[in-house]
Amino acid sequence: MYLTIKHFACLIAFYLSFQTTFGQNTTQKVKEYYSNGNIKLKGKLKNNDTIGYWFFYDERGFIIKKEKWHKGKLSWAIIYNEKQKPKEYIDKNGTIKKLKGCGC
């Protein structure tokens, strides 16, 4: 039984569509808001893993924390004070370092 070129092409197209459907990387943006309408947090998920930069805000809309994620693992985080200046740095191991010049 020989496959014609048409049948072979159909099999290849079916295989590729199957691979694409199940191997897709889906990235979604996440945003949450406080009841007053101000943004609470924003970031991205890729295949349900936290990725990229995440920003966290207080109810007034001021940044309180910034995080960097890679493939679902925290790379680092910066905690901000009420004056919007970085006050603490947290590395991927969870070690907290106080930052100078924060005006704390």
Backbone as CSV, one residue per row, in Angstrom:
resi,resn,N_x,N_y,N_z,CA_x,CA_y,CA_z,C_x,C_y,C_z
1,MET,0.838,-1.167,0.000,0.000,0.000,0.000,0.889,1.239,0.000
2,TYR,0.750,2.042,-0.992,1.566,3.238,-1.123,0.773,4.478,-0.724
3,LEU,1.477,5.396,-0.086,0.850,6.676,0.251,1.060,7.636,-0.898
4,THR,0.013,8.291,-1.281,0.175,9.313,-2.300,0.717,10.561,-1.634
5,ILE,1.198,11.469,-2.411,1.735,12.728,-1.878,0.646,13.477,-1.123
6,LYS,-0.571,13.423,-1.622,-1.687,14.106,-0.971,-1.932,13.513,0.419
7,HIS,-1.956,12.199,0.527,-2.163,11.548,1.816,-1.018,11.848,2.780
8,PHE,0.190,11.809,2.260,1.368,12.092,3.083,1.312,13.520,3.613
9,ALA,0.946,14.469,2.762,0.843,15.868,3.177,-0.236,16.042,4.239
10,CYS,-1.349,15.333,4.092,-2.423,15.409,5.088,-1.956,14.858,6.431
11,LEU,-1.214,13.753,6.412,-0.691,13.173,7.650,0.282,14.136,8.340
12,ILE,1.149,14.754,7.573,2.103,15.719,8.134,1.359,16.914,8.719
13,ALA,0.378,17.441,8.009,-0.397,18.585,8.503,-1.121,18.215,9.795
14,PHE,-1.702,17.025,9.853,-2.393,16.575,11.065,-1.407,16.469,12.227
15,TYR,-0.264,15.881,11.991,0.762,15.725,13.030,1.212,17.082,13.558
16,LEU,1.487,18.016,12.658,1.949,19.344,13.073,0.870,20.093,13.842
17,SER,-0.377,19.976,13.434,-1.444,20.669,14.172,-1.616,20.055,15.554
18,PHE,-1.459,18.760,15.671,-1.538,18.075,16.959,-0.410,18.544,17.867
19,GLN,0.798,18.627,17.347,1.949,19.077,18.124,1.769,20.528,18.572
20,THR,1.289,21.365,17.677,1.087,22.776,18.002,0.035,22.942,19.087
21,THR,-1.044,22.186,18.991,-2.123,22.298,19.966,-1.655,21.916,21.367
22,PHE,-0.913,20.834,21.472,-0.515,20.361,22.784,0.811,20.925,23.266
23,GLY,1.581,21.546,22.394,2.868,22.077,22.802,2.891,23.594,22.899
24,GLN,1.734,24.219,22.830,1.685,25.676,22.841,2.122,26.246,24.178
25,ASN,2.821,27.355,24.099,3.154,28.121,25.290,2.128,29.233,25.408
26,THR,1.376,29.210,26.482,0.357,30.236,26.660,0.826,31.229,27.720
27,THR,0.836,32.476,27.340,1.215,33.544,28.255,-0.023,34.386,28.519
28,GLN,-0.262,34.675,29.787,-1.399,35.524,30.115,-0.965,36.619,31.074
29,LYS,-1.551,37.777,30.887,-1.306,38.903,31.777,-2.288,38.820,32.942
30,VAL,-1.780,39.132,34.124,-2.602,39.100,35.327,-2.659,40.499,35.905
31,LYS,-3.858,40.952,36.214,-4.054,42.243,36.884,-5.165,42.080,37.905
32,GLU,-4.927,42.611,39.087,-5.963,42.640,40.120,-6.100,44.071,40.604
33,TYR,-7.315,44.405,41.046,-7.603,45.770,41.470,-8.230,45.784,42.859
34,TYR,-8.008,46.867,43.574,-8.692,47.106,44.846,-10.123,47.540,44.550
35,SER,-10.968,47.524,45.558,-12.363,47.927,45.379,-12.488,49.401,44.981
36,ASN,-11.457,50.210,45.285,-11.494,51.624,44.899,-11.063,51.849,43.444
37,GLY,-10.717,50.765,42.742,-10.341,50.867,41.336,-8.847,50.951,41.088
38,ASN,-8.063,51.192,42.129,-6.606,51.241,41.965,-6.057,49.837,41.769
39,ILE,-4.970,49.768,41.010,-4.362,48.473,40.735,-3.704,47.911,41.994
40,LYS,-3.869,46.616,42.193,-3.308,45.917,43.352,-2.017,45.190,42.958
41,LEU,-2.047,44.510,41.798,-0.866,43.809,41.304,-0.980,43.595,39.818
42,LYS,0.179,43.381,39.181,0.187,43.012,37.770,1.439,42.198,37.479
43,GLY,1.298,41.259,36.547,2.404,40.394,36.168,1.979,39.463,35.053
44,LYS,2.821,38.450,34.776,2.541,37.499,33.699,2.722,36.069,34.179
45,LEU,1.925,35.188,33.565,2.051,33.755,33.761,2.302,33.118,32.401
46,LYS,3.192,32.136,32.373,3.420,31.365,31.145,3.267,29.905,31.511
47,ASN,2.275,29.260,30.922,1.948,27.872,31.261,1.783,27.707,32.768
48,ASN,1.116,28.665,33.384,0.831,28.699,34.827,2.066,28.901,35.698
49,ASP,3.221,29.231,35.098,4.415,29.598,35.864,4.514,31.116,35.907
50,THR,4.864,31.632,37.067,5.074,33.068,37.212,6.359,33.433,36.468
51,ILE,6.289,34.464,35.605,7.467,34.880,34.850,7.575,36.398,34.841
52,GLY,8.754,36.892,34.530,8.956,38.321,34.321,8.825,39.131,35.599
53,TYR,8.497,40.400,35.398,8.381,41.329,36.512,6.950,41.359,37.036
54,TRP,6.826,41.366,38.353,5.538,41.509,39.024,5.609,42.750,39.898
55,PHE,4.524,43.513,39.880,4.456,44.759,40.642,3.270,44.683,41.601
56,PHE,3.498,45.117,42.842,2.466,45.111,43.874,2.295,46.531,44.401
57,TYR,1.041,46.949,44.581,0.734,48.321,44.962,-0.145,48.356,46.200
58,ASP,-0.074,49.483,46.934,-0.999,49.663,48.060,-2.312,50.246,47.532
59,GLU,-3.266,50.464,48.419,-4.591,50.938,47.988,-4.571,52.335,47.384
60,ARG,-3.521,53.102,47.661,-3.405,54.441,47.075,-2.781,54.407,45.690
61,GLY,-2.248,53.242,45.292,-1.622,53.117,43.978,-0.116,53.259,44.007
62,PHE,0.479,53.308,45.201,1.932,53.405,45.332,2.552,52.014,45.329
63,ILE,3.696,51.883,44.669,4.359,50.585,44.602,4.896,50.193,45.978
64,ILE,4.679,48.927,46.343,5.197,48.434,47.623,6.197,47.292,47.425
65,LYS,6.113,46.619,46.258,7.057,45.538,45.997,7.175,45.291,44.499
66,LYS,8.394,44.935,44.071,8.660,44.554,42.693,9.408,43.227,42.740
67,GLU,8.967,42.262,41.928,9.587,40.946,41.902,10.012,40.587,40.483
68,LYS,11.068,39.792,40.387,11.523,39.249,39.097,11.444,37.732,39.196
69,TRP,10.699,37.109,38.276,10.491,35.668,38.261,11.037,35.071,36.972
70,HIS,11.535,33.833,37.082,12.014,33.095,35.909,11.554,31.647,36.032
71,LYS,10.714,31.225,35.110,10.188,29.852,35.074,9.609,29.416,36.414
72,GLY,8.836,30.286,37.025,8.144,29.945,38.259,8.969,30.059,39.521
73,LYS,10.208,30.548,39.396,11.067,30.700,40.574,11.433,32.164,40.763
74,LEU,11.365,32.612,42.006,11.687,34.001,42.316,13.184,34.243,42.158
75,SER,13.547,35.239,41.353,14.952,35.614,41.172,15.367,36.636,42.226
76,TRP,14.513,37.640,42.414,14.757,38.669,43.430,13.491,39.478,43.645
77,ALA,13.505,40.248,44.730,12.385,41.148,45.036,12.934,42.403,45.694
78,ILE,12.253,43.503,45.478,12.595,44.777,46.118,11.355,45.261,46.851
79,ILE,11.521,45.595,48.129,10.441,46.141,48.947,10.648,47.646,49.022
80,TYR,9.583,48.402,48.814,9.653,49.865,48.827,9.056,50.416,50.118
81,ASN,9.577,51.563,50.548,9.020,52.228,51.730,7.893,53.170,51.316
82,GLU,7.322,53.851,52.293,6.198,54.756,52.020,6.596,55.977,51.197
83,LYS,7.912,56.218,51.062,8.403,57.330,50.239,8.733,56.881,48.816
84,GLN,8.355,55.655,48.466,8.584,55.085,47.137,10.061,54.831,46.844
85,LYS,10.850,54.617,47.889,12.271,54.322,47.725,12.523,52.876,48.140
86,PRO,13.411,52.177,47.403,13.724,50.792,47.765,14.348,50.712,49.156
87,LYS,13.807,49.827,50.017,14.362,49.710,51.366,14.959,48.338,51.646
88,GLU,14.482,47.293,50.943,15.013,45.951,51.149,15.121,45.217,49.817
89,TYR,16.170,44.391,49.735,16.374,43.531,48.573,16.336,42.087,49.063
90,ILE,15.563,41.243,48.383,15.470,39.832,48.747,15.990,39.014,47.568
91,ASP,17.009,38.181,47.821,17.560,37.379,46.726,16.784,36.073,46.556
92,LYS,17.197,35.262,45.593,16.470,34.028,45.265,16.477,33.010,46.401
93,ASN,17.392,33.160,47.368,17.447,32.252,48.516,16.617,32.753,49.687
94,GLY,16.027,33.937,49.545,15.223,34.508,50.613,16.008,35.390,51.573
95,THR,17.287,35.626,51.267,18.112,36.476,52.104,17.709,37.930,51.921
96,ILE,17.455,38.616,53.035,17.024,40.002,53.002,18.203,40.915,53.294
97,LYS,18.373,41.920,52.418,19.446,42.891,52.604,18.810,44.274,52.693
98,LYS,19.111,45.008,53.759,18.630,46.384,53.916,19.401,47.269,52.947
99,LEU,18.714,48.161,52.286,19.350,49.055,51.326,19.593,50.426,51.944
100,LYS,20.738,51.011,51.634,21.078,52.336,52.132,20.430,53.401,51.242
101,GLY,20.239,54.553,51.812,19.703,55.669,51.031,18.210,55.600,50.808
102,CYS,17.538,54.784,51.567,16.080,54.643,51.369,15.317,55.741,52.125
103,GLY,15.995,56.452,52.996,15.308,57.476,53.765,14.471,56.915,54.888
104,CYS,14.755,55.690,55.270,13.982,55.014,56.325,14.294,55.591,57.700
